[in-house]
């Protein structure tokens, strides 16, 4: 099982994934992605969903038209783990290819 | 443009779409769908996204693993319109085909 990252390790990991930040009141990381329109936003979600399913590690996310708010945490570990960082990196890579 | 439904018209329309209810504090309707797993939940979202895009009328929705919380409202009309009822019906029809 992936181990919960310490506050220092979280901070260091976050420095490598632009746009992601720690959530207030909860050990989790989040980012709001904004795209060109619903087509691009849902396209991003679909590609991210395939990655998440393959990792067997799923996001909490909310979509309103061209916006996708994502929260990542590892429930079993009670915090943020390397799996969240990995998924966050993958989402950034997908978003880079998606028109905004 | 679709016209905002009156409270009576909303109530009557809701009686025909099981599981949908008016939201507190906001003129909108909502339903929480629960499926078997992420695959089924995201499959539902994908089919619903295609319908929404075709209608050019999009949901606000949140997905956590096998759960999809949907809120529908027509922003331009400042409330619930026939388009929301139509999308809600389509979502119920899609969910019926999706294992829970």
Backbone of each chain as ProteinMPNN parsed JSONL, in Angstrom:
{"seq_chain_A": "XXXXXXXXXXXXXXXXXXXXXXXXXXXXXXXXXXXXXXXXXXXXXXXXXXXXXXXXXXXXXXXXXXXXXXXXXXXXXXXXXXXXXXXXXXXXXXXXXXXX", "coords_chain_A": {"N_chain_A": [[0.838, -1.201, 0.0], [0.435, 2.261, -0.731], [2.281, 4.759, 0.981], [1.292, 7.334, 3.269], [2.157, 10.664, 2.624], [4.43, 12.828, 4.294], [4.058, 16.201, 5.62], [6.185, 17.766, 4.678], [7.107, 16.183, 2.539], [4.867, 16.231, 0.919], [4.775, 18.928, 0.25], [7.129, 19.203, -1.205], [6.627, 17.443, -3.315], [4.44, 18.711, -4.494], [5.616, 20.936, -5.604], [6.51, 20.061, -7.994], [4.315, 19.728, -9.606], [2.596, 21.787, -11.321], [0.018, 24.081, -10.398], [-1.377, 22.5, -8.641], [-2.524, 22.263, -5.29], [-2.49, 22.117, -1.685], [-5.431, 21.182, 0.094], [-7.57, 23.116, 2.209], [-8.378, 22.149, 5.517], [-8.405, 19.431, 5.129], [-6.606, 16.476, 4.368], [-5.537, 16.47, 1.418], [-5.064, 16.993, -2.13], [-5.659, 19.508, -4.624], [-6.898, 20.768, -7.775], [-8.086, 23.175, -10.117], [-9.111, 22.841, -13.32], [-9.426, 24.625, -16.335], [-10.99, 24.693, -19.401], [-11.512, 25.069, -23.001], [-14.156, 24.61, -23.728], [-17.127, 22.565, -23.133], [-16.762, 20.197, -24.563], [-13.928, 19.936, -24.671], [-13.372, 19.874, -21.935], [-14.729, 17.565, -21.07], [-13.485, 15.726, -22.675], [-10.897, 15.799, -21.597], [-11.564, 14.732, -19.065], [-12.333, 12.165, -19.809], [-9.999, 10.995, -20.822], [-8.444, 11.155, -18.527], [-9.96, 9.541, -16.865], [-9.548, 7.002, -17.924], [-6.85, 6.614, -17.357], [-6.984, 6.742, -14.55], [-8.621, 4.542, -13.962], [-7.014, 2.473, -14.847], [-4.908, 2.72, -13.064], [-6.267, 2.008, -10.857], [-7.072, 3.962, -9.096], [-8.891, 6.611, -8.092], [-10.225, 9.841, -8.951], [-11.86, 12.508, -7.056], [-14.158, 14.486, -8.51], [-15.557, 17.443, -10.071], [-17.581, 18.747, -12.542], [-18.424, 21.579, -14.347], [-19.65, 22.77, -17.134], [-17.056, 24.104, -18.801], [-15.206, 23.726, -16.873], [-13.236, 21.809, -14.616], [-13.032, 20.627, -11.476], [-10.735, 19.092, -9.45], [-10.074, 16.75, -6.869], [-7.669, 15.005, -5.064], [-6.869, 12.22, -3.077], [-5.741, 9.587, -0.924], [-7.739, 7.325, 0.312], [-7.455, 4.985, 1.897], [-4.994, 5.384, 3.03], [-5.305, 7.631, 4.474], [-4.567, 10.162, 3.648], [-2.386, 12.039, 1.485], [-0.703, 10.331, -1.063], [2.016, 8.787, -2.95], [0.632, 7.847, -5.115], [-1.378, 9.656, -5.589], [0.125, 11.842, -6.367], [1.209, 10.827, -8.703], [-1.101, 10.481, -10.282], [-1.937, 13.132, -10.426], [0.179, 14.255, -11.872], [-0.171, 12.898, -14.289], [-2.661, 13.924, -15.041], [-2.025, 16.631, -15.417], [-0.361, 16.339, -17.615], [-2.157, 15.405, -19.553], [-3.911, 17.572, -19.647], [-2.274, 19.486, -20.754], [-2.303, 18.862, -23.394], [-4.767, 19.573, -24.141], [-6.967, 21.894, -25.568], [-7.379, 25.157, -24.181]], "CA_chain_A": [[0.0, 0.0, 0.0], [1.177, 3.527, -0.787], [2.357, 5.409, 2.297], [0.902, 8.73, 3.397], [3.31, 11.568, 2.581], [4.534, 13.842, 5.356], [3.807, 17.57, 5.16], [7.35, 18.177, 3.886], [7.136, 15.42, 1.291], [3.765, 16.77, 0.101], [5.187, 20.244, -0.245], [8.148, 18.99, -2.235], [5.979, 16.816, -4.476], [3.572, 19.716, -5.133], [6.432, 21.884, -6.369], [6.731, 19.484, -9.325], [3.061, 19.601, -10.372], [2.037, 23.138, -11.352], [-1.427, 24.293, -10.275], [-1.931, 21.681, -7.561], [-2.298, 22.84, -3.97], [-3.131, 21.398, -0.579], [-6.756, 21.677, 0.448], [-7.748, 23.52, 3.601], [-9.301, 21.336, 6.307], [-8.451, 18.04, 4.691], [-5.338, 16.068, 3.764], [-5.813, 16.15, 0.014], [-4.588, 18.031, -3.042], [-6.698, 19.854, -5.584], [-6.612, 21.711, -8.86], [-9.2, 23.482, -11.004], [-8.733, 22.949, -14.728], [-10.399, 25.35, -17.153], [-10.734, 24.419, -20.81], [-12.177, 25.947, -23.964], [-15.605, 24.367, -23.711], [-17.504, 21.29, -22.532], [-16.119, 19.127, -25.342], [-12.545, 19.785, -24.227], [-13.377, 19.503, -20.514], [-15.111, 16.163, -20.919], [-12.403, 14.969, -23.307], [-9.881, 15.675, -20.545], [-12.047, 13.799, -18.044], [-12.358, 10.805, -20.354], [-8.625, 10.496, -20.856], [-8.015, 10.988, -17.13], [-10.699, 8.397, -16.307], [-8.879, 5.777, -18.378], [-5.623, 6.509, -16.554], [-7.394, 6.467, -13.164], [-9.127, 3.161, -13.884], [-5.854, 1.585, -15.001], [-4.172, 2.806, -11.794], [-7.218, 1.685, -9.789], [-6.998, 5.083, -8.149], [-9.884, 7.469, -8.742], [-10.347, 11.208, -8.43], [-13.152, 13.143, -6.785], [-14.13, 15.631, -9.413], [-16.802, 18.134, -10.35], [-17.516, 19.406, -13.846], [-19.462, 22.535, -14.73], [-19.329, 23.214, -18.481], [-15.658, 23.979, -19.236], [-14.375, 23.676, -15.675], [-13.151, 20.532, -13.902], [-12.364, 20.732, -10.175], [-10.291, 17.751, -9.064], [-9.479, 16.528, -5.549], [-7.021, 13.698, -4.965], [-6.412, 11.739, -1.77], [-5.771, 8.123, -0.849], [-8.558, 7.125, 1.508], [-6.884, 3.914, 2.733], [-3.795, 5.874, 3.722], [-5.693, 8.791, 5.279], [-3.88, 11.387, 3.234], [-1.865, 12.091, 0.12], [0.387, 9.367, -1.279], [2.684, 8.866, -4.255], [-0.345, 7.535, -6.161], [-2.053, 10.925, -5.904], [1.082, 12.66, -7.12], [1.308, 10.21, -10.024], [-2.323, 10.811, -11.03], [-1.899, 14.584, -10.662], [1.124, 14.462, -12.985], [-0.82, 12.408, -15.517], [-3.715, 14.89, -15.407], [-1.356, 17.813, -15.98], [0.137, 15.994, -18.954], [-3.334, 15.343, -20.434], [-4.442, 18.945, -19.793], [-1.358, 20.209, -21.637], [-2.667, 18.531, -24.771], [-6.18, 19.913, -24.312], [-7.122, 23.336, -25.751], [-8.023, 25.9, -23.091]], "C_chain_A": [[0.879, 1.259, 0.0], [1.139, 4.203, 0.589], [1.975, 6.879, 2.23], [2.164, 9.601, 3.432], [3.275, 12.532, 3.769], [4.264, 15.221, 4.766], [4.953, 18.057, 4.275], [7.383, 17.478, 2.532], [6.026, 15.898, 0.347], [4.19, 18.069, -0.566], [6.177, 20.094, -1.4], [7.51, 18.41, -3.508], [5.144, 17.847, -5.242], [4.379, 20.692, -5.992], [6.688, 21.369, -7.786], [5.477, 19.34, -10.163], [2.294, 20.929, -10.335], [0.513, 23.16, -11.226], [-2.074, 23.506, -9.154], [-1.567, 22.305, -6.216], [-2.952, 21.969, -2.908], [-4.487, 22.028, -0.296], [-6.757, 22.142, 1.904], [-8.682, 22.53, 4.287], [-9.321, 19.868, 5.981], [-7.127, 17.66, 4.079], [-5.593, 15.562, 2.357], [-5.212, 17.266, -0.832], [-5.646, 18.286, -4.107], [-6.194, 20.794, -6.658], [-7.891, 21.946, -9.654], [-8.669, 23.677, -12.414], [-9.832, 23.7, -15.476], [-10.037, 25.164, -18.621], [-11.52, 25.373, -21.706], [-13.697, 25.819, -23.889], [-15.878, 22.986, -23.105], [-16.837, 20.122, -23.246], [-14.695, 18.87, -24.841], [-12.483, 19.335, -22.766], [-13.712, 18.023, -20.354], [-14.105, 15.244, -21.616], [-11.26, 14.74, -22.323], [-10.307, 14.641, -19.512], [-11.995, 12.35, -18.544], [-10.952, 10.212, -20.387], [-8.117, 10.256, -19.432], [-8.705, 9.781, -16.49], [-10.037, 7.082, -16.697], [-7.591, 5.542, -17.592], [-5.972, 6.094, -15.123], [-7.838, 5.011, -13.008], [-7.972, 2.167, -13.981], [-5.017, 1.554, -13.722], [-4.982, 2.227, -10.635], [-7.13, 2.718, -8.667], [-7.798, 6.228, -8.763], [-9.974, 8.853, -8.114], [-11.748, 11.471, -7.858], [-13.145, 14.343, -7.701], [-15.518, 16.133, -9.734], [-16.625, 18.883, -11.662], [-18.712, 20.343, -14.012], [-19.004, 23.175, -16.041], [-17.841, 23.05, -18.814], [-14.664, 23.842, -18.082], [-14.399, 22.286, -15.043], [-12.359, 20.752, -12.617], [-12.014, 19.327, -9.7], [-9.729, 17.766, -7.645], [-8.906, 15.117, -5.52], [-6.567, 13.422, -3.535], [-6.465, 10.225, -1.812], [-6.476, 7.75, 0.447], [-7.955, 6.089, 2.45], [-5.711, 4.408, 3.57], [-4.113, 7.091, 4.586], [-4.965, 10.063, 4.903], [-3.435, 11.303, 1.792], [-0.691, 11.106, 0.001], [1.005, 9.588, -2.662], [1.704, 8.589, -5.394], [-1.108, 8.793, -6.565], [-1.147, 11.81, -6.744], [1.19, 12.14, -8.559], [0.088, 10.571, -10.882], [-2.372, 12.308, -11.36], [-0.978, 14.912, -11.841], [0.492, 14.046, -14.309], [-1.9, 13.379, -15.981], [-3.111, 16.159, -15.994], [-0.891, 17.539, -17.406], [-1.019, 15.949, -19.962], [-3.845, 16.761, -20.709], [-3.57, 19.761, -20.751], [-1.717, 20.014, -23.107], [-4.073, 19.002, -25.132], [-6.337, 21.423, -24.479], [-7.864, 23.997, -24.584], [-8.584, 27.214, -23.618]], "O_chain_A": [[1.924, 1.304, 0.648], [0.111, 4.215, 1.265], [2.291, 7.576, 1.266], [3.11, 9.316, 4.166], [2.209, 12.986, 4.185], [4.243, 15.385, 3.546], [4.72, 18.687, 3.243], [7.652, 18.103, 1.507], [6.218, 15.962, -0.867], [3.995, 18.278, -1.763], [6.072, 20.767, -2.426], [7.817, 18.834, -4.622], [5.137, 17.862, -6.473], [3.877, 21.211, -6.989], [7.041, 22.142, -8.677], [5.544, 18.884, -11.305], [1.466, 21.166, -9.455], [-0.189, 22.37, -11.858], [-3.198, 23.807, -8.754], [-0.459, 22.806, -6.025], [-3.854, 21.183, -3.199], [-4.669, 23.239, -0.426], [-6.018, 21.608, 2.73], [-9.679, 22.114, 3.695], [-10.16, 19.127, 6.495], [-6.56, 18.452, 3.327], [-5.834, 14.375, 2.14], [-4.892, 18.342, -0.327], [-6.427, 17.399, -4.449], [-5.209, 21.511, -6.481], [-8.688, 21.027, -9.842], [-7.869, 24.578, -12.666], [-11.019, 23.443, -15.275], [-8.911, 25.445, -19.031], [-12.111, 26.347, -21.24], [-14.421, 26.81, -23.978], [-14.96, 22.323, -22.623], [-16.398, 19.168, -22.605], [-14.307, 17.723, -24.617], [-11.642, 18.513, -22.402], [-13.055, 17.311, -19.593], [-13.901, 14.108, -21.187], [-10.722, 13.637, -22.223], [-9.518, 13.779, -19.125], [-11.656, 11.434, -17.795], [-10.751, 9.055, -20.018], [-7.438, 9.263, -19.171], [-8.107, 9.082, -15.672], [-9.973, 6.153, -15.893], [-7.282, 4.413, -17.209], [-5.336, 5.206, -14.555], [-7.474, 4.338, -12.043], [-7.954, 1.15, -13.287], [-4.485, 0.511, -13.34], [-4.441, 1.985, -9.556], [-7.117, 2.393, -7.479], [-7.438, 6.754, -9.817], [-9.819, 9.013, -6.904], [-12.694, 10.74, -8.148], [-12.209, 15.142, -7.666], [-16.506, 15.4, -9.687], [-15.626, 19.574, -11.86], [-19.862, 19.941, -13.838], [-18.096, 24.006, -16.06], [-17.41, 21.929, -19.087], [-13.45, 23.841, -18.284], [-15.455, 21.661, -14.946], [-11.16, 21.029, -12.659], [-12.891, 18.474, -9.564], [-8.998, 18.681, -7.268], [-9.574, 14.156, -5.903], [-5.965, 14.271, -2.878], [-7.161, 9.646, -2.646], [-5.902, 7.841, 1.533], [-7.944, 6.286, 3.664], [-5.466, 3.918, 4.673], [-3.262, 7.535, 5.356], [-4.767, 10.943, 5.74], [-4.027, 10.59, 0.981], [0.19, 11.063, 0.859], [0.576, 10.45, -3.428], [1.919, 9.046, -6.518], [-1.444, 8.977, -7.735], [-1.586, 12.443, -7.704], [1.256, 12.921, -9.509], [0.225, 10.92, -12.055], [-2.799, 12.695, -12.448], [-1.31, 15.735, -12.694], [0.605, 14.746, -15.315], [-2.039, 13.63, -17.179], [-3.634, 16.702, -16.967], [-1.01, 18.39, -18.288], [-0.871, 16.404, -21.096], [-4.168, 17.108, -21.845], [-4.072, 20.623, -21.472], [-1.468, 20.88, -23.946], [-4.518, 18.854, -26.271], [-5.885, 22.175, -23.616], [-8.847, 23.46, -24.072], [-9.166, 27.987, -22.856]]}, "seq_chain_B": "XXXXXXXXXXXXXXXXXXXXXXXXXXXXXXXXXXXXXXXXXXXXXXXXXXXXXXXXXXXXXXXXXXXXXXXXXXXXXXXXXXXXXXXXXXXXXXXXXXXX", "coords_chain_B": {"N_chain_B": [[-36.052, 30.656, -26.431], [-35.999, 28.464, -23.634], [-38.616, 28.476, -21.247], [-38.728, 29.418, -17.795], [-39.926, 27.167, -15.406], [-42.879, 27.236, -13.432], [-43.427, 26.863, -9.847], [-45.445, 24.974, -9.453], [-45.492, 23.702, -11.952], [-42.931, 22.632, -11.984], [-43.114, 20.794, -9.896], [-45.003, 19.041, -10.914], [-43.669, 18.094, -13.189], [-41.493, 16.829, -11.999], [-42.683, 14.641, -10.842], [-42.752, 12.83, -12.829], [-40.166, 11.94, -13.208], [-38.408, 9.786, -11.675], [-36.586, 9.932, -8.624], [-35.455, 12.425, -8.883], [-35.236, 15.639, -7.38], [-36.22, 18.819, -6.007], [-33.752, 21.285, -5.288], [-32.588, 22.578, -2.165], [-32.576, 26.024, -1.402], [-32.003, 26.943, -3.914], [-33.014, 27.379, -7.274], [-33.229, 24.653, -8.817], [-32.817, 21.266, -9.98], [-31.982, 18.021, -8.671], [-30.177, 14.878, -8.543], [-28.813, 11.931, -7.12], [-26.921, 9.465, -8.48], [-26.12, 6.063, -8.094], [-23.834, 3.628, -8.9], [-22.417, 0.41, -9.941], [-19.649, 0.423, -9.937], [-16.646, 2.378, -10.68], [-16.234, 2.197, -13.436], [-18.843, 1.76, -14.465], [-20.096, 4.066, -13.514], [-18.655, 6.117, -14.794], [-19.112, 5.392, -17.392], [-21.867, 5.872, -17.579], [-21.741, 8.671, -17.278], [-20.393, 9.375, -19.598], [-22.155, 8.635, -21.668], [-24.269, 10.309, -20.979], [-23.001, 12.757, -21.29], [-22.692, 12.952, -24.044], [-25.347, 13.189, -24.856], [-25.99, 15.588, -23.536], [-24.229, 17.38, -24.773], [-25.176, 17.329, -27.368], [-27.695, 18.417, -26.967], [-26.876, 20.878, -26.299], [-26.92, 21.628, -23.64], [-25.891, 21.574, -20.451], [-24.916, 19.529, -17.646], [-24.299, 20.201, -14.099], [-22.053, 18.372, -12.371], [-20.804, 15.855, -10.086], [-18.431, 13.44, -9.447], [-17.594, 10.696, -7.515], [-15.879, 7.927, -7.322], [-18.122, 5.416, -7.548], [-20.33, 6.956, -7.56], [-22.489, 9.491, -8.804], [-23.337, 12.746, -8.601], [-25.807, 14.856, -9.685], [-26.738, 18.083, -10.819], [-29.225, 20.072, -12.212], [-30.067, 22.964, -14.032], [-31.267, 25.872, -15.718], [-29.34, 28.343, -16.634], [-29.645, 30.761, -18.085], [-32.369, 31.158, -17.915], [-32.802, 31.439, -15.292], [-33.696, 29.395, -13.621], [-35.509, 26.278, -13.483], [-36.156, 24.586, -16.483], [-37.983, 23.219, -19.328], [-35.941, 22.004, -20.688], [-34.179, 21.072, -18.766], [-35.763, 19.128, -17.59], [-36.007, 17.415, -19.727], [-33.324, 16.572, -20.08], [-32.939, 15.344, -17.613], [-34.738, 13.214, -17.8], [-33.542, 11.805, -19.897], [-31.146, 11.082, -18.644], [-32.094, 9.393, -16.622], [-33.039, 7.343, -18.242], [-30.665, 6.399, -19.391], [-29.325, 5.577, -17.077], [-30.888, 3.455, -16.3], [-30.063, 1.456, -17.95], [-27.628, 0.875, -16.994], [-25.557, -1.095, -14.987], [-26.067, -1.348, -11.461]], "CA_chain_B": [[-35.422, 30.231, -25.18], [-36.902, 27.702, -22.765], [-39.149, 29.308, -20.149], [-38.621, 28.94, -16.42], [-41.153, 26.526, -14.95], [-43.431, 27.668, -12.142], [-43.283, 25.86, -8.783], [-46.412, 23.907, -9.736], [-45.057, 22.967, -13.147], [-41.755, 21.846, -11.572], [-43.587, 19.685, -9.066], [-45.664, 18.074, -11.796], [-42.642, 17.485, -14.039], [-40.661, 15.95, -11.163], [-43.419, 13.399, -10.547], [-42.514, 11.912, -13.931], [-38.743, 11.556, -13.305], [-38.088, 9.226, -10.363], [-35.288, 10.174, -7.991], [-35.088, 13.839, -8.99], [-35.902, 16.479, -6.391], [-35.792, 20.217, -6.01], [-32.669, 21.581, -4.355], [-32.859, 23.63, -1.197], [-31.767, 27.242, -1.526], [-31.61, 27.23, -5.298], [-33.993, 26.855, -8.226], [-32.549, 23.63, -9.609], [-33.19, 19.91, -9.577], [-30.798, 17.186, -8.499], [-30.312, 13.454, -8.255], [-27.559, 11.195, -6.932], [-26.935, 8.129, -9.075], [-25.091, 5.177, -7.543], [-23.655, 2.49, -9.807], [-21.687, -0.742, -9.408], [-18.241, 0.779, -9.759], [-16.251, 3.565, -11.448], [-16.455, 1.92, -14.861], [-20.257, 1.987, -14.777], [-20.412, 5.477, -13.239], [-18.107, 6.975, -15.844], [-19.848, 5.016, -18.602], [-23.096, 6.678, -17.515], [-21.4, 10.082, -17.531], [-20.001, 9.53, -21.005], [-23.376, 8.611, -22.48], [-25.013, 11.529, -20.652], [-22.26, 13.895, -21.848], [-23.007, 13.026, -25.481], [-26.71, 13.734, -24.938], [-25.932, 16.985, -23.093], [-23.551, 18.171, -25.799], [-26.102, 17.419, -28.507], [-28.754, 19.357, -26.547], [-26.212, 22.115, -25.873], [-27.424, 21.923, -22.294], [-24.916, 20.756, -19.707], [-25.154, 19.371, -16.202], [-23.255, 20.355, -13.094], [-22.026, 17.044, -11.756], [-19.654, 15.487, -9.266], [-18.242, 11.988, -9.442], [-16.664, 10.081, -6.577], [-15.901, 6.481, -7.581], [-19.31, 4.862, -8.213], [-21.433, 7.883, -7.327], [-22.55, 10.694, -9.642], [-24.335, 13.708, -8.136], [-26.117, 15.747, -10.805], [-27.624, 19.242, -10.617], [-29.646, 20.664, -13.485], [-30.766, 24.245, -14.016], [-31.027, 26.631, -16.95], [-28.858, 29.613, -16.093], [-30.238, 31.882, -18.815], [-33.771, 31.349, -17.525], [-32.837, 31.655, -13.842], [-34.437, 28.357, -12.912], [-35.656, 24.986, -14.143], [-36.972, 24.67, -17.689], [-38.286, 21.945, -19.982], [-34.678, 21.395, -21.123], [-33.661, 20.314, -17.621], [-36.615, 17.938, -17.447], [-35.64, 16.522, -20.841], [-32.019, 15.964, -19.781], [-33.141, 14.451, -16.457], [-35.37, 11.998, -18.336], [-32.518, 11.077, -20.665], [-30.208, 10.485, -17.678], [-32.771, 8.237, -16.009], [-33.098, 6.262, -19.235], [-29.304, 5.856, -19.499], [-29.008, 4.896, -15.807], [-31.646, 2.196, -16.287], [-29.299, 0.47, -18.723], [-26.289, 0.799, -16.393], [-25.574, -1.909, -13.767], [-25.883, -0.633, -10.188]], "C_chain_B": [[-36.443, 29.497, -24.319], [-37.335, 28.575, -21.587], [-39.006, 28.624, -18.797], [-39.97, 28.352, -15.984], [-41.589, 27.115, -13.612], [-43.237, 26.548, -11.117], [-44.225, 24.685, -9.039], [-45.964, 23.044, -10.909], [-43.828, 22.103, -12.829], [-42.188, 20.591, -10.826], [-44.204, 18.601, -9.946], [-44.633, 17.343, -12.66], [-41.81, 16.478, -13.243], [-41.359, 14.623, -10.876], [-43.199, 12.361, -11.65], [-41.063, 11.465, -14.087], [-38.241, 11.101, -11.933], [-36.68, 9.563, -9.882], [-34.837, 11.616, -8.045], [-35.9, 14.648, -7.985], [-35.409, 17.912, -6.526], [-34.686, 20.407, -4.986], [-33.127, 22.641, -3.357], [-32.007, 24.844, -1.523], [-31.427, 27.656, -2.937], [-32.642, 26.657, -6.242], [-33.294, 25.913, -9.186], [-33.067, 22.273, -9.15], [-31.934, 19.044, -9.514], [-31.144, 15.736, -8.253], [-28.923, 12.861, -8.047], [-27.736, 9.788, -7.494], [-25.813, 7.309, -8.434], [-25.022, 3.922, -8.412], [-22.818, 1.388, -9.14], [-20.239, -0.365, -9.084], [-17.912, 1.998, -10.628], [-16.506, 3.388, -12.938], [-17.902, 2.241, -15.255], [-20.637, 3.457, -14.572], [-19.906, 6.365, -14.371], [-18.721, 6.632, -17.198], [-21.155, 5.789, -18.698], [-22.798, 8.131, -17.863], [-21.088, 10.307, -19.003], [-21.235, 9.549, -21.908], [-24.189, 9.886, -22.237], [-24.339, 12.767, -21.253], [-22.575, 14.063, -23.338], [-24.402, 13.614, -25.692], [-26.69, 15.227, -24.611], [-25.318, 17.873, -24.175], [-24.458, 18.371, -27.011], [-27.231, 18.419, -28.225], [-28.204, 20.769, -26.346], [-26.767, 22.595, -24.532], [-26.692, 20.987, -21.333], [-25.223, 20.675, -18.223], [-24.027, 19.968, -15.376], [-23.214, 18.991, -12.424], [-20.712, 16.744, -11.088], [-19.605, 13.971, -9.222], [-17.213, 11.601, -8.384], [-16.852, 8.568, -6.697], [-17.203, 6.037, -8.256], [-20.527, 5.766, -8.11], [-21.356, 9.092, -8.263], [-23.697, 11.579, -9.129], [-24.568, 14.725, -9.246], [-27.03, 16.885, -10.347], [-27.941, 19.82, -11.979], [-30.411, 21.959, -13.245], [-30.449, 24.928, -15.34], [-30.647, 28.048, -16.541], [-29.523, 30.814, -16.755], [-31.654, 32.2, -18.349], [-33.898, 31.593, -16.02], [-33.63, 30.612, -13.084], [-34.471, 27.069, -13.706], [-36.573, 25.149, -15.349], [-37.226, 23.259, -18.239], [-37.008, 21.245, -20.434], [-34.048, 20.587, -19.994], [-34.457, 19.022, -17.436], [-36.251, 16.92, -18.529], [-34.313, 15.813, -20.564], [-32.129, 14.994, -18.602], [-33.757, 13.13, -16.913], [-34.359, 11.142, -19.086], [-31.53, 10.395, -19.717], [-30.834, 9.278, -16.981], [-32.792, 7.052, -16.968], [-31.719, 5.601, -19.385], [-28.968, 5.043, -18.241], [-29.705, 3.539, -15.725], [-30.885, 1.076, -16.978], [-27.941, 0.171, -18.091], [-26.356, -0.029, -15.111], [-25.302, -1.082, -12.513], [-25.427, -1.612, -9.111]], "O_chain_B": [[-37.615, 29.871, -24.282], [-36.533, 29.31, -21.011], [-39.146, 27.407, -18.68], [-41.018, 28.969, -16.175], [-40.757, 27.449, -12.768], [-42.919, 25.416, -11.483], [-43.841, 23.529, -8.861], [-46.046, 21.816, -10.862], [-43.696, 20.989, -13.335], [-41.705, 19.488, -11.083], [-43.963, 17.409, -9.753], [-44.712, 16.128, -12.842], [-41.465, 15.409, -13.747], [-40.7, 13.6, -10.689], [-43.426, 11.169, -11.444], [-40.75, 10.695, -14.996], [-37.728, 11.892, -11.142], [-35.713, 9.487, -10.641], [-33.919, 11.999, -7.32], [-37.082, 14.388, -7.763], [-34.341, 18.179, -7.076], [-34.685, 19.763, -3.937], [-33.954, 23.494, -3.677], [-30.838, 24.703, -1.883], [-30.663, 28.597, -3.151], [-33.107, 25.537, -6.027], [-32.823, 26.328, -10.245], [-33.671, 22.145, -8.085], [-30.952, 19.3, -10.212], [-32.245, 15.403, -7.817], [-27.969, 13.248, -8.723], [-28.589, 9.024, -7.042], [-24.698, 7.799, -8.256], [-26.028, 3.246, -8.629], [-22.551, 1.433, -7.939], [-19.688, -0.794, -8.07], [-18.806, 2.582, -11.241], [-16.941, 4.317, -13.618], [-18.145, 2.913, -16.257], [-21.401, 4.023, -15.354], [-20.619, 7.247, -14.851], [-18.836, 7.503, -18.06], [-21.51, 6.298, -19.761], [-23.517, 8.748, -18.649], [-21.481, 11.321, -19.579], [-21.34, 10.384, -22.807], [-24.731, 10.471, -23.175], [-25.013, 13.708, -21.673], [-22.708, 15.185, -23.828], [-24.614, 14.43, -26.59], [-27.295, 16.032, -25.318], [-25.811, 18.964, -24.458], [-24.497, 19.451, -27.6], [-27.663, 19.159, -29.108], [-28.963, 21.732, -26.237], [-27.039, 23.777, -24.324], [-26.852, 19.768, -21.394], [-25.722, 21.626, -17.622], [-22.933, 20.212, -15.886], [-24.243, 18.504, -11.956], [-19.661, 17.277, -11.445], [-20.615, 13.308, -8.988], [-16.097, 12.121, -8.369], [-17.849, 8.009, -6.237], [-17.365, 6.271, -9.454], [-21.625, 5.391, -8.522], [-20.278, 9.645, -8.484], [-24.868, 11.209, -9.214], [-23.629, 15.381, -9.696], [-27.972, 16.671, -9.585], [-27.049, 20.034, -12.8], [-31.28, 22.039, -12.377], [-29.468, 24.589, -16.001], [-31.497, 28.849, -16.154], [-29.916, 31.766, -16.081], [-32.088, 33.352, -18.381], [-34.98, 31.916, -15.531], [-34.18, 30.9, -12.021], [-33.575, 26.796, -14.505], [-37.632, 25.77, -15.256], [-36.754, 22.261, -17.695], [-36.987, 20.02, -20.552], [-33.451, 19.538, -20.236], [-33.892, 17.963, -17.162], [-36.196, 15.717, -18.272], [-34.188, 14.608, -20.783], [-31.484, 13.945, -18.597], [-33.346, 12.059, -16.467], [-34.323, 9.92, -18.935], [-31.122, 9.259, -19.959], [-30.171, 8.26, -16.777], [-32.589, 5.907, -16.564], [-31.627, 4.378, -19.494], [-28.399, 3.955, -18.332], [-29.17, 2.592, -15.147], [-31.038, -0.098, -16.641], [-27.192, -0.674, -18.582], [-27.142, 0.299, -14.222], [-24.419, -0.224, -12.503], [-25.214, -1.214, -7.966]]}, "name": "protein", "num_of_chains": 2, "seq": "XXXXXXXXXXXXXXXXXXXXXXXXXXXXXXXXXXXXXXXXXXXXXXXXXXXXXXXXXXXXXXXXXXXXXXXXXXXXXXXXXXXXXXXXXXXXXXXXXXXXXXXXXXXXXXXXXXXXXXXXXXXXXXXXXXXXXXXXXXXXXXXXXXXXXXXXXXXXXXXXXXXXXXXXXXXXXXXXXXXXXXXXXXXXXXXXXXXXXXXX"}
